[in-house]
Amino acid sequence: MSIQKKQNDMSTNSALQAAYPWTKAPLLASAPMLNIATAPLAVAVSAAGGLGFLAGGFDISSMEGNLEEAVQLIKGSNSTIREVYATSNILPIGVGFLNWGADLLKAIAAIEKYRPCAAWLFGPKKLPDDLRPWVEQIRAVTGGETKIWIQVGTVAEAVVVAESLDPDVLVLQGSDAGGHGLAQSASIITLVPEVNDALGARQLNPISLIAAGGIVDGRGLAASLALGASGAVMGTRFLASSEAKVARGYQEEVLRASDGGVSTARSTVYDRVRGILSWPSRYDGRGVVNQSYVDAVERGMGDEENRALYAEELKKGDAGWGPNARLTTYAGTGVGLVTEVIPAAEIVANVIEEAKNAFAWSC
């Protein structure tokens, strides 16, 4: 490792610690999973020494209510985040936006009022142009105190975003990730080091790199650090947390599924059956293979019939999830490593401790 690389790593790690002083090392964040990452999960992760993200999504009509709930939970917390918030007036959780649909003016008003510590931007129709007003206005209304996280999935995206928008953090999402991501991308095994090298070759300002996709335990977090990331994001693992706002049938399917490379698949089917058709064409979503997927991909069922069957399946409640059922279970390839539901605080503590032990063993 070069001296310059070591200096950049130290710089980005110091920047993360300064921005999020309650967090433990290595940095672990929870993904802003749509409709699932609400205030209880985001606050629980931050209270445990991680960085929790609230899902703003593409319809932010309920975001202000979720932020207000987060404020009350933080004020009632016994962890250091209560003091952090009291002294800084910076909300020690982040908010994630799906920029192809989110209302910029409403989002900026909420960010100015509640001042979350980070804004995670993802899924614009045009990159980087559609994100420019978001970055400029978020920085303007918070004086730079709300840090800018931008999710990318290729080396080319990382370079253009770094050069054009100078984010505080790049979330490098690999192909193993659950939920939405680029239909064509690499795993973090090659994505993280290649982005690291590409940014270094261009002598860009040090930007913190956070790995995402297929990480569900401390081994994955340790691997992310070894690849050159400053931390990691987990989504699928937090689906099986006590605080996740998720149906019991969905959660049980996450616990049931194994061998995620074959039990999950990337497809647009999971959106089409729900009538969500506004994602830019370069994205799809990874979910557990079920009857909706099999009928569409292997049997050629049309979307209209598949949507009608999906609507009927919704009436079954928790029984609507499963390999022979139809309701969407977004999850990454690491789903087979998720075997129990525990509180988010235990997940954070276990993963960070396991990562530290992995590095101690390797030394």
C-alpha positions as CSV (number, residue, x, y, z in Angstrom):
1,M,0.0,0.0,0.0
2,S,1.4,3.4,-1.0
3,I,2.0,6.2,1.5
4,Q,-0.6,8.3,-0.4
5,K,-3.2,5.5,-0.2
6,K,-2.6,5.2,3.6
7,Q,-3.0,9.0,4.0
8,N,-6.2,9.0,2.0
9,D,-7.6,6.1,4.1
10,M,-6.8,7.9,7.3
11,S,-8.4,11.1,5.9
12,T,-11.6,9.5,5.0
13,N,-11.9,7.6,8.2
14,S,-11.3,10.7,10.2
15,A,-13.9,12.6,8.2
16,L,-16.5,9.9,8.9
17,Q,-15.7,9.9,12.6
18,A,-15.9,13.7,12.8
19,A,-19.2,13.7,10.9
20,Y,-20.7,10.9,13.0
21,P,-19.0,11.0,16.4
22,W,-21.3,8.5,18.1
23,T,-20.4,5.7,15.6
24,K,-18.1,2.8,16.4
25,A,-15.3,1.6,14.1
26,P,-15.6,0.2,11.6
27,L,-18.6,2.1,10.3
28,L,-21.7,0.0,9.8
29,A,-24.9,1.6,8.3
30,S,-28.4,0.3,7.7
31,A,-29.8,0.8,4.2
32,P,-32.8,3.1,3.7
33,M,-35.1,0.2,2.6
34,L,-38.4,1.5,1.2
35,N,-41.4,1.1,3.6
36,I,-39.2,-0.9,6.0
37,A,-36.5,1.4,7.4
38,T,-38.7,3.6,9.5
39,A,-37.8,5.6,12.6
40,P,-37.5,2.7,15.1
41,L,-35.0,0.8,12.9
42,A,-32.9,3.9,12.0
43,V,-32.7,5.2,15.5
44,A,-31.9,1.7,17.0
45,V,-29.0,1.3,14.6
46,S,-27.5,4.7,15.4
47,A,-28.1,4.2,19.2
48,A,-26.0,1.0,19.0
49,G,-23.1,2.9,17.4
50,G,-24.0,2.4,13.7
51,L,-25.5,4.9,11.3
52,G,-29.2,4.3,10.7
53,F,-31.0,5.5,7.6
54,L,-34.6,6.4,7.3
55,A,-36.4,5.6,4.0
56,G,-37.6,8.7,2.2
57,G,-38.1,6.8,-1.0
58,F,-39.9,8.3,-4.0
59,D,-43.1,9.3,-2.2
60,I,-42.0,11.5,0.7
61,S,-45.5,12.4,1.9
62,S,-44.9,10.6,5.2
63,M,-41.2,11.6,5.6
64,E,-41.7,14.5,8.0
65,G,-43.8,12.4,10.3
66,N,-41.1,9.7,10.3
67,L,-38.5,12.4,11.1
68,E,-40.6,13.8,13.9
69,E,-40.9,10.2,15.4
70,A,-37.2,9.8,15.1
71,V,-36.7,13.1,17.1
72,Q,-38.8,11.8,19.9
73,L,-37.1,8.4,20.0
74,I,-33.7,10.1,20.1
75,K,-34.8,12.4,22.9
76,G,-35.9,9.3,24.8
77,S,-32.8,7.3,24.1
78,N,-30.3,6.3,26.8
79,S,-27.4,6.2,24.3
80,T,-24.9,8.9,23.3
81,I,-27.1,10.0,20.3
82,R,-29.3,11.9,22.7
83,E,-26.4,14.1,23.8
84,V,-25.1,14.4,20.2
85,Y,-28.5,15.7,19.1
86,A,-28.9,18.0,22.1
87,T,-25.6,19.7,21.6
88,S,-25.4,19.8,17.8
89,N,-29.0,19.9,16.6
90,I,-28.0,17.5,13.9
91,L,-30.2,14.4,13.7
92,P,-28.0,11.3,14.2
93,I,-29.7,9.4,11.4
94,G,-29.7,9.8,7.7
95,V,-32.5,9.9,5.1
96,G,-32.5,8.1,1.7
97,F,-34.2,9.3,-1.4
98,L,-35.1,7.7,-4.7
99,N,-34.4,10.7,-6.9
100,W,-36.4,9.6,-10.0
101,G,-39.6,10.3,-8.0
102,A,-38.9,12.3,-4.9
103,D,-40.1,15.9,-4.6
104,L,-37.0,18.1,-4.3
105,L,-38.8,21.1,-2.7
106,K,-40.5,19.0,0.0
107,A,-37.4,17.1,0.7
108,I,-35.3,20.2,1.1
109,A,-37.9,21.7,3.4
110,A,-37.8,18.6,5.7
111,I,-34.0,18.5,5.6
112,E,-33.7,22.2,6.6
113,K,-36.1,21.7,9.4
114,Y,-34.8,18.4,10.9
115,R,-31.1,18.5,9.7
116,P,-30.4,14.8,9.3
117,C,-26.7,13.9,9.4
118,A,-26.7,12.4,5.9
119,A,-28.8,12.4,2.7
120,W,-28.4,9.3,0.6
121,L,-29.2,9.9,-3.1
122,F,-30.0,7.1,-5.5
123,G,-31.7,6.3,-8.8
124,P,-31.8,9.6,-10.8
125,K,-33.0,9.4,-14.4
126,K,-29.9,11.3,-15.5
127,L,-26.6,11.0,-13.7
128,P,-25.1,13.4,-12.5
129,D,-27.3,16.2,-13.8
130,D,-30.5,15.3,-11.9
131,L,-28.6,15.1,-8.6
132,R,-26.9,18.5,-9.0
133,P,-29.8,20.6,-7.6
134,W,-30.2,18.1,-4.7
135,V,-26.5,18.4,-3.7
136,E,-26.4,22.1,-4.0
137,Q,-29.6,22.8,-2.1
138,I,-28.9,20.3,0.7
139,R,-25.5,21.8,1.3
140,A,-27.0,25.3,1.1
141,V,-29.8,24.8,3.7
142,T,-27.6,22.9,6.2
143,G,-24.3,24.7,5.8
144,G,-22.8,21.4,4.7
145,E,-23.7,19.7,8.0
146,T,-26.0,17.1,6.2
147,K,-23.4,15.0,4.4
148,I,-24.0,13.8,0.8
149,W,-24.0,10.1,0.2
150,I,-24.5,9.0,-3.4
151,Q,-25.1,5.4,-4.5
152,V,-23.4,4.2,-7.6
153,G,-22.9,0.8,-9.2
154,T,-20.1,1.1,-11.7
155,V,-16.6,2.6,-11.9
156,A,-17.8,5.1,-14.6
157,E,-20.6,6.3,-12.4
158,A,-18.3,6.7,-9.4
159,V,-15.8,8.7,-11.4
160,V,-18.4,11.1,-13.0
161,V,-20.2,11.6,-9.6
162,A,-16.9,12.2,-7.8
163,E,-15.7,14.7,-10.5
164,S,-19.1,16.5,-10.8
165,L,-20.6,16.5,-7.4
166,D,-17.8,15.9,-4.9
167,P,-19.9,13.8,-2.5
168,D,-18.8,13.1,1.0
169,V,-19.5,9.4,0.6
170,L,-19.9,7.1,-2.4
171,V,-22.0,4.0,-1.7
172,L,-20.6,1.3,-4.0
173,Q,-23.4,-1.1,-4.5
174,G,-22.4,-4.5,-6.0
175,S,-24.5,-6.9,-7.9
176,D,-25.2,-9.2,-4.9
177,A,-27.4,-6.5,-3.3
178,G,-31.1,-7.1,-2.6
179,G,-33.7,-4.6,-3.8
180,H,-32.9,-2.2,-6.5
181,G,-29.6,-1.6,-8.3
182,L,-28.1,-1.6,-11.7
183,A,-29.1,-4.5,-13.9
184,Q,-25.5,-4.7,-15.1
185,S,-22.8,-4.3,-12.4
186,A,-19.9,-6.1,-10.7
187,S,-19.7,-7.5,-7.1
188,I,-18.0,-5.4,-4.5
189,I,-15.0,-7.8,-4.8
190,T,-13.9,-5.9,-7.9
191,L,-16.0,-2.8,-7.8
192,V,-14.5,-1.3,-4.6
193,P,-10.8,-1.7,-5.4
194,E,-11.3,-0.6,-9.0
195,V,-13.2,2.6,-7.9
196,N,-10.5,3.2,-5.3
197,D,-7.8,2.9,-8.0
198,A,-9.7,5.1,-10.5
199,L,-10.3,7.9,-8.0
200,G,-6.7,7.8,-6.9
201,A,-5.4,7.9,-10.5
202,R,-7.4,11.1,-11.0
203,Q,-6.1,12.6,-7.7
204,L,-9.6,13.5,-6.6
205,N,-10.3,14.7,-3.2
206,P,-10.5,11.8,-0.8
207,I,-14.0,10.5,-0.7
208,S,-15.2,7.9,1.8
209,L,-16.2,4.6,0.1
210,I,-18.9,2.5,1.7
211,A,-19.5,-1.0,0.3
212,A,-23.0,-2.5,-0.2
213,G,-24.3,-5.7,-1.6
214,G,-24.1,-9.2,-0.1
215,I,-22.8,-8.0,3.3
216,V,-24.7,-9.6,6.2
217,D,-22.1,-10.3,8.9
218,G,-18.7,-9.2,10.3
219,R,-16.8,-11.3,7.7
220,G,-18.4,-9.2,5.0
221,L,-17.6,-6.0,6.8
222,A,-14.0,-7.0,7.3
223,A,-13.8,-8.0,3.6
224,S,-15.1,-4.6,2.6
225,L,-12.4,-2.9,4.6
226,A,-9.7,-5.1,3.1
227,L,-11.0,-4.1,-0.4
228,G,-10.5,-0.4,0.4
229,A,-13.9,0.7,1.8
230,S,-14.2,2.7,5.0
231,G,-17.3,0.8,6.1
232,A,-20.3,-1.1,4.9
233,V,-24.0,-1.0,4.5
234,M,-26.4,-3.9,5.2
235,G,-30.0,-4.2,4.1
236,T,-31.0,-7.8,4.0
237,R,-29.6,-8.6,7.5
238,F,-31.7,-5.8,9.0
239,L,-34.9,-7.3,7.4
240,A,-34.6,-9.8,10.2
241,S,-34.4,-7.2,13.0
242,S,-37.0,-6.7,15.6
243,E,-37.4,-3.0,14.6
244,A,-37.9,-3.6,10.8
245,K,-41.3,-2.6,9.6
246,V,-41.9,-5.8,7.6
247,A,-44.7,-8.4,7.4
248,R,-44.2,-11.6,9.3
249,G,-44.5,-13.6,6.0
250,Y,-41.8,-11.5,4.4
251,Q,-39.5,-11.9,7.4
252,E,-40.1,-15.7,7.5
253,E,-39.2,-16.0,3.8
254,V,-35.9,-14.2,4.5
255,L,-35.2,-16.7,7.2
256,R,-36.2,-19.6,5.0
257,A,-34.3,-18.8,1.9
258,S,-30.7,-20.1,1.4
259,D,-28.1,-20.4,-1.3
260,G,-28.8,-16.9,-2.4
261,G,-27.0,-17.1,-5.7
262,V,-29.8,-19.4,-7.0
263,S,-32.7,-18.6,-4.7
264,T,-32.7,-14.9,-5.6
265,A,-32.7,-13.3,-9.0
266,R,-32.5,-9.9,-10.5
267,S,-35.5,-8.9,-12.5
268,T,-38.1,-6.1,-13.2
269,V,-40.9,-8.6,-12.6
270,Y,-41.1,-7.7,-8.9
271,D,-41.9,-4.1,-9.8
272,R,-44.2,-4.9,-12.7
273,V,-46.5,-7.1,-10.7
274,R,-47.0,-4.3,-8.2
275,G,-47.5,-1.6,-10.9
276,I,-44.3,0.3,-10.1
277,L,-43.1,1.3,-13.5
278,S,-41.2,4.5,-13.1
279,W,-37.7,3.2,-12.4
280,P,-35.1,4.2,-15.0
281,S,-34.6,1.3,-17.4
282,R,-31.0,0.6,-16.3
283,Y,-32.3,-0.7,-12.9
284,D,-33.9,-3.9,-11.7
285,G,-34.4,-5.5,-8.4
286,R,-33.1,-8.7,-6.7
287,G,-35.6,-10.7,-4.8
288,V,-36.3,-14.3,-3.7
289,V,-37.6,-16.4,-6.6
290,N,-41.3,-17.0,-6.3
291,Q,-44.3,-17.9,-8.4
292,S,-44.7,-14.4,-9.9
293,Y,-41.1,-14.7,-11.2
294,V,-41.4,-18.2,-12.4
295,D,-44.7,-17.5,-14.3
296,A,-43.3,-14.4,-16.0
297,V,-39.8,-15.6,-16.8
298,E,-40.2,-19.3,-17.4
299,R,-43.8,-19.6,-18.5
300,G,-44.2,-16.3,-20.4
301,M,-47.2,-15.0,-18.4
302,G,-48.2,-11.5,-19.4
303,D,-48.0,-8.6,-16.9
304,E,-51.7,-8.0,-16.8
305,E,-52.5,-11.5,-15.6
306,N,-49.6,-11.6,-13.3
307,R,-50.6,-8.3,-11.6
308,A,-54.2,-9.7,-11.2
309,L,-52.8,-12.8,-9.5
310,Y,-50.6,-10.6,-7.3
311,A,-53.6,-8.6,-6.2
312,E,-55.4,-11.7,-5.2
313,E,-52.3,-13.0,-3.3
314,L,-52.3,-9.8,-1.2
315,K,-55.6,-10.9,0.3
316,K,-53.8,-13.9,1.9
317,G,-51.7,-11.8,4.2
318,D,-48.6,-13.5,5.5
319,A,-49.4,-16.7,3.5
320,G,-48.8,-14.6,0.3
321,W,-45.0,-14.9,0.7
322,G,-43.0,-18.0,-0.2
323,P,-41.5,-19.9,-3.1
324,N,-45.0,-21.1,-4.2
325,A,-46.6,-17.7,-3.5
326,R,-46.5,-14.4,-5.3
327,L,-45.6,-11.5,-3.0
328,T,-42.2,-9.8,-3.5
329,T,-39.4,-10.6,-1.1
330,Y,-36.5,-8.3,-1.9
331,A,-33.3,-9.8,-0.5
332,G,-29.6,-10.1,-1.5
333,T,-27.5,-13.1,-2.2
334,G,-26.4,-13.2,1.5
335,V,-29.9,-14.2,2.6
336,G,-28.8,-17.7,3.4
337,L,-26.6,-16.3,6.2
338,V,-29.6,-14.7,7.9
339,T,-31.1,-17.3,10.3
340,E,-32.7,-15.4,13.2
341,V,-34.6,-12.3,14.1
342,I,-32.8,-10.2,16.8
343,P,-32.8,-6.6,17.8
344,A,-30.9,-4.2,15.6
345,A,-28.6,-3.3,18.5
346,E,-27.4,-6.9,18.7
347,I,-26.9,-7.0,14.9
348,V,-24.7,-3.9,15.0
349,A,-22.7,-5.1,18.0
350,N,-22.2,-8.7,16.6
351,V,-21.1,-7.5,13.2
352,I,-18.6,-4.9,14.4
353,E,-17.1,-7.4,16.9
354,E,-16.9,-10.1,14.3
355,A,-15.2,-7.8,11.9
356,K,-12.6,-6.7,14.5
357,N,-11.9,-10.4,15.3
358,A,-11.5,-11.2,11.6
359,F,-8.8,-8.6,11.3
360,A,-7.1,-9.6,14.5
361,W,-6.9,-13.2,13.2
362,S,-5.6,-12.1,9.8
363,C,-2.8,-10.2,11.5
